[in-house]
Amino acid sequence: MKVECIIEKLSKNILQAERIAGRNHSLPVINCILLEATKNSLIIRSTNLDLGVEITMPVKVVTEGSVAIPAGILGSFLSSISDDKTVILSVEENNLTVSTQKNQTHIKTYPKEDFPTIPVVMSDKTFKINAGEFVRGLKSVWYSSAISSMKAELSSVYVYCNDDEDIVFVATDSFRLAEKKIQTKKAKEFGSLLIPFKNIPEIIRVLEEINGEVQVNLEKNQISFSYDGVYITSRVIDGIFPDYKQIIPKGNTTEVVMLKQDFINSLKIANIFSNKLNQINIKALPSKKVFELQTKNSDVGDNTNTIDAVFSGEDVDINFNYKYIVDCLQSIESDSVSLSFNGISKPLVIRGVSDKSFLYLVMPMNK
């Protein structure tokens, strides 16, 4: 194999692939990326067996062939080069030689025959969606997933198409739940799936680089995204997501509306004095027209601050996890937020006043 290509483009694609490569000491080839030169293209592949990526880029191919090399080496080398514009990759015996005008390095190769096949998803369940919109859906909810759980469905993002043909993204760790709806009329055949939490950061990174629509294909065990030489596929979880709609309150006993930025600023101040449990006390008192945040830490001190708000309903005094509340505010796209309380043992519902596409539930803490 021998190819010549532009360093800047190659470096970007190699780094993207290297992030997905596995970390498996018992199967070293999983820690590799596979380079394949064919016709006028270089195909870069990597996988951790749960997630796989294939990036095709135009290059000058002198000799076709393929080679597997350890992830992390080539990307670090190329990103450290500042003066040279082009690079030549060539396979010589058991090494990949990387040559520029001022540098030459040799990278150990691995048996390419052992490199796993990246699944090709072929299905009638296919549609196109703006990559940025899919990313927006994932980012709006994925922080609510359980990082690790005995229940795989809680360590995932649930994605499905509703009756209005919106794509709905949902995640929960059983203490909180986030739901985001993305409007599209192109997903009739989408069905539903569970994307593993650990795969989502890399899916987001790849899709964020795409300006336009991606082709989405779905099979029972895999989902794939493809666009202009970029193909990424993820394993999906075989499980049933909880019937979350039954826990969404139909009404409220207390509602408070305030500016989102005022709420964020007050939460930041309150957090300075929160304890190791991130506990924050919220008092919504329509009878006195007071909305108050209180935090106390025996090692630091305490803080009480109030926020201008509009009230309705009954007085309420409840403790919450500060982090669980502040996490959702980045996903609300309106300037004002609505907090709907349903008593001391029921979930708080947070929405944007002018953004009906996002809903967030958080359970209170015991006093």
Secondary structure, DSSP 8 states (H G I E B T S, - for coil): -EEEEEHHHHHHHHHHHHHHS---SSSGGGGEEEEEEETTEEEEEEE-SSEEEEEEEE-EEEE-EEEEEETTHHHHHHHT--S--EEEEEEETTEEEEE-SS-EEEEE-B-GGGS--------S-EEEEEHHHHHHHHHHHGGGS-SS-SSGGGSEEEEEE-TTS-EEEEEE-SSEEEEEEE--SS-TT--EEEEEGGGHHHHHHHHHT--SEEEEEE-SSEEEEEETTEEEEEE---S----GGGGS-SS-SEEEEEEHHHHHHHHHHHHHT--TT-EEEEEEETTTTEEEEEEEETTTEEEEEE---EEEE--EEEEEEHHHHHHHHTT--SSEEEEEE--TTS-EEEEESS-TTEEEEE--B--
